[in-house]
Amino acid sequence: MGGTGLQLSPSGNAVYAYWTGTEEVLTELDLTTGESSDLGVVGDLMWWSGQTVVDPTNDTILIWGSTD
């Protein structure tokens, strides 16, 4: 499974998105244990460039893309 938009979370885990064949899923990978957990679906994006940024103050990840 490949991923795009790789970022490090405030806790130091890897956060990235991957395509399931029907939706783009945001997941977090614990770099110490290797355990991953899905955080949610990216939404209704038609396309995105894989650019993301983590805002540790609000504990959010921003994804640039378009619904058009």
BELWO-V991224 format. One record per pair of residues at least 24 apart in sequence whose C-alpha atoms are under 10 Angstrom apart, sorted by the first residue. I is the first residue (numbers start at 1). J is the second residue. Records with the same first field share a line. If there is no record, write none. Layout:
I = J / J
This chain:
3 = 27 / 50
4 = 48 / 49 / 50 / 51 / 52
5 = 48 / 49 / 50 / 51 / 52 / 53 / 61 / 62 / 63 / 64
6 = 50 / 51 / 52 / 53 / 54
7 = 51 / 52 / 53 / 54 / 61
8 = 53 / 54 / 56 / 61
9 = 53 / 54 / 55 / 56 / 59 / 60 / 61
10 = 54 / 55 / 56 / 57 / 59 / 60
11 = 56 / 59
15 = 39 / 52 / 54 / 61
16 = 50 / 52 / 61
17 = 41 / 42 / 50 / 52 / 63
18 = 42
26 = 61
43 = 67
44 = 68
